[in-house]
């Protein structure tokens, strides 16, 4: 199978002691990106894009990020325009606050807070495939994905953005919840793309393409000139992609996906 991303791109997965770091790394390698799992600041500064994964409790995750100096590093990289993708708890950490375990302040990248799922009589945590309905078809993160597509979720909390402008996708589990947000250069998903078969790999490939597009403007800004005669800030060409289109609904490949 040809890689989904054909242009060189290096994406670093933040290692702060929580989350599905290795599975994310393997998924990135599968799509053709160079991937690493690290907490080393210089390696994180040198990457074309960052992924903030996470499984576990919000307060502990924020403590870990702070103790490793990664909280400030994330803000630094975002201010510099480096694309960042939050996955599951990594999405929640981007918000201003969570009510989990008595409450804790978050990174404040996206205005809003994280609250418990209103699952009615359904079992928590929510574990399994849920259809995500995308609200912004023009978003680069969901290029080549259908308007509604199933992704694998594992969570008991969900983000509540202060502005609908940041809502990229919603899903249902007892009640509607926000499952994807965007506040470029930050994007976040409540589901696990690395466990979501063809649709998840396509989304990760789209993020890698966003990272590729961010490379050229950054390089030419350092050189003090615009690329190829283009106006400064013009978007660089995106990476080529190959592979089958992702069908709407259901597990796109029919593969069994481990729980957890």
VENKACOR-V552747 format. One record per residue. RES is the residue in one small letter. SS is DSSP state (hx for helix, st for strand, lp for the rest). PHI is phi in degrees with one decimal (* if undefined). D_CENTER is the distance of its C-alpha to the mean C-alpha in Angstrom with 1 decimal. Layout:
BEGIN
RES:SS:PHI:D_CENTER
RES:SS:PHI:D_CENTER
END
This chain:
BEGIN
x:lp:*:24.0
x:lp:-72.4:22.9
x:lp:-65.5:19.5
x:lp:-72.8:17.1
x:lp:-119.0:16.6
x:lp:-105.3:20.0
x:lp:-92.8:19.7
x:lp:-60.5:19.3
x:lp:-154.6:16.0
x:st:-115.2:15.2
x:st:-121.7:11.8
x:st:-105.0:12.2
x:st:-98.5:10.7
x:st:-67.7:12.1
x:lp:-105.2:14.9
x:lp:-122.8:16.1
x:lp:86.2:17.8
x:lp:-139.9:15.5
x:lp:112.1:13.2
x:lp:-92.4:12.8
x:hx:-66.4:12.7
x:hx:-68.4:15.2
x:hx:-67.7:13.9
x:hx:-66.4:10.5
x:hx:-59.0:13.0
x:hx:-65.2:15.2
x:hx:-64.2:12.8
x:hx:-64.2:12.0
x:hx:-63.9:15.8
x:hx:-63.4:16.5
x:hx:-83.9:15.1
x:lp:107.2:17.1
x:lp:-87.3:15.0
x:st:-83.1:16.6
x:st:-126.8:14.6
x:st:-145.9:15.7
x:st:-112.1:15.1
x:st:-156.2:16.8
x:lp:-115.6:17.7
x:lp:-74.4:20.1
x:hx:-61.0:19.8
x:hx:-67.6:21.3
x:hx:-68.5:19.1
x:hx:-67.9:16.0
x:hx:-68.9:17.8
x:hx:-85.7:18.7
x:lp:-79.0:15.4
x:lp:-76.6:14.2
x:st:-158.3:10.5
x:st:-125.8:8.9
x:st:-120.8:6.4
x:st:-104.2:7.2
x:lp:-85.5:7.9
x:lp:160.6:10.7
x:lp:-140.9:13.5
x:lp:136.1:16.5
x:lp:-91.1:18.0
x:hx:-57.2:16.6
x:hx:-60.4:19.8
x:hx:-65.0:20.0
x:hx:-61.0:16.4
x:hx:-65.3:17.3
x:hx:-62.1:20.6
x:hx:-60.9:19.3
x:hx:-60.6:17.1
x:hx:-64.8:20.2
x:hx:-65.9:22.6
x:lp:-92.0:20.8
x:lp:73.1:20.5
x:hx:-84.4:16.7
x:hx:-62.3:16.5
x:hx:-69.2:18.6
x:hx:-63.3:17.1
x:hx:-60.2:13.6
x:hx:-62.4:15.6
x:hx:-61.4:17.7
x:hx:-68.4:15.0
x:hx:-63.6:13.5
x:hx:-62.8:17.2
x:lp:-84.0:17.8
x:lp:91.7:15.2
x:lp:-71.0:12.9
x:st:-64.7:9.4
x:st:-131.8:6.8
x:st:-116.9:3.0
x:st:-95.3:3.8
x:st:-119.5:4.7
x:lp:57.7:8.1
x:hx:-59.0:10.2
x:hx:-60.7:7.7
x:hx:-66.1:6.9
x:hx:-61.8:10.7
x:hx:-62.5:11.7
x:lp:-71.0:10.7
x:st:-84.9:13.6
x:st:-72.7:17.2
x:st:-163.1:18.5
x:st:-126.8:18.4
x:lp:-90.2:21.6
x:hx:-65.2:20.9
x:hx:50.9:23.9
x:hx:90.5:25.8
x:lp:101.6:23.1
x:st:-160.1:21.3
x:st:-77.1:20.0
x:lp:-105.6:16.4
x:lp:-74.6:15.0
x:lp:72.9:15.9
x:lp:-72.8:13.3
x:st:-118.9:13.3
x:st:-69.5:16.8
x:st:135.1:17.3
x:st:-139.2:17.4
x:st:-111.1:16.4
x:st:-129.8:19.1
x:st:-63.7:20.3
x:lp:-63.7:19.9
x:lp:-94.6:23.2
x:lp:-94.0:23.7
x:lp:55.9:27.5
x:lp:-95.0:29.2
x:lp:-79.3:26.3
x:lp:-72.3:25.5
x:lp:-116.9:22.8
x:lp:-70.9:20.4
x:st:-73.4:19.0
x:st:-126.9:18.6
x:st:142.1:18.3
x:st:-84.1:17.4
x:st:-135.1:17.1
x:st:-74.9:17.1
x:st:-101.8:14.4
x:st:-103.3:16.3
x:st:-85.5:14.7
x:lp:-94.1:16.4
x:lp:-131.1:15.7
x:lp:-60.8:16.6
x:lp:-80.9:16.7
x:lp:-63.6:13.0
x:hx:-66.4:12.2
x:hx:-67.9:8.8
x:hx:-114.5:11.2
x:lp:-55.8:14.2
x:lp:69.5:16.6
x:lp:-101.5:15.3
x:lp:-70.0:17.9
x:lp:-61.1:18.0
x:st:-134.0:17.6
x:st:-152.7:16.0
x:st:-84.6:15.9
x:st:-133.5:13.0
x:st:-92.2:13.6
x:st:-113.3:13.4
x:st:-145.6:14.8
x:st:-168.7:15.3
x:lp:-119.6:18.1
x:st:-122.2:16.5
x:st:-150.4:14.4
x:st:-77.2:13.7
x:st:-125.8:16.5
x:st:-62.5:15.7
x:lp:-70.5:19.0
x:lp:-123.4:18.7
x:hx:-66.3:18.1
x:hx:-62.3:17.1
x:hx:-92.4:13.6
x:st:-82.7:13.4
x:st:-100.4:11.6
x:st:-156.3:12.5
x:st:-129.0:14.8
x:st:-142.0:16.3
x:st:-127.9:19.4
x:lp:-154.2:20.7
x:lp:81.1:24.0
x:lp:-148.5:22.8
x:st:-71.1:20.0
x:st:-138.6:16.7
x:st:-80.9:13.6
x:st:-114.1:10.8
x:st:-153.2:8.4
x:st:-134.0:8.8
x:st:-144.0:9.1
x:st:-148.9:11.2
x:lp:-44.9:11.2
x:lp:-87.6:10.7
x:st:-105.7:7.8
x:st:-130.0:5.2
x:st:-150.2:4.0
x:st:-132.3:5.2
x:lp:-76.9:8.3
x:lp:-85.9:9.0
x:lp:-106.7:8.9
x:hx:-62.7:8.3
x:hx:-68.5:10.4
x:hx:-112.3:13.1
x:lp:-107.9:13.0
x:hx:55.7:15.4
x:hx:-62.4:15.8
x:hx:-65.0:13.4
x:hx:-66.2:10.5
x:hx:-65.7:11.8
x:hx:-62.7:12.2
x:hx:-63.5:8.7
x:hx:-64.0:7.9
x:hx:-64.7:11.1
x:hx:-63.2:10.4
x:hx:-63.2:7.7
x:hx:-61.6:10.6
x:hx:-66.1:13.0
x:hx:-61.0:11.5
x:hx:-65.0:12.1
x:hx:-62.2:15.5
x:hx:-63.5:16.4
x:hx:-81.9:15.9
x:hx:-66.0:18.2
x:hx:-63.6:21.5
x:hx:-57.8:21.7
x:hx:-66.1:20.9
x:hx:-65.0:23.6
x:hx:-73.2:26.1
x:hx:-64.3:25.7
x:hx:-66.1:26.7
x:hx:-82.7:29.6
x:lp:78.2:30.6
x:lp:-143.5:30.6
x:lp:-90.4:28.8
x:hx:-72.0:27.9
x:hx:54.1:30.6
x:hx:81.1:32.4
x:lp:-75.0:29.4
x:lp:-65.3:29.0
x:lp:-56.2:26.9
x:lp:92.5:23.2
x:lp:-64.6:23.6
x:lp:-70.5:20.5
x:lp:-72.3:20.9
x:lp:-58.8:21.2
x:lp:-79.9:18.1
x:lp:-69.4:18.2
x:lp:-70.3:20.2
x:lp:-128.6:18.9
x:lp:-133.8:21.0
x:lp:109.4:21.0
x:lp:-70.6:21.8
x:lp:-68.5:20.5
x:lp:-93.4:18.5
x:lp:-72.1:20.9
x:lp:-77.6:20.3
x:lp:79.4:20.4
x:lp:70.6:20.7
x:lp:-76.2:19.5
x:lp:-57.9:19.5
x:lp:-105.0:21.2
x:lp:78.9:23.3
x:lp:-76.3:22.2
x:lp:-74.2:22.5
x:lp:-119.5:19.4
x:lp:-63.3:20.1
x:lp:-79.6:19.8
x:lp:121.8:18.1
END
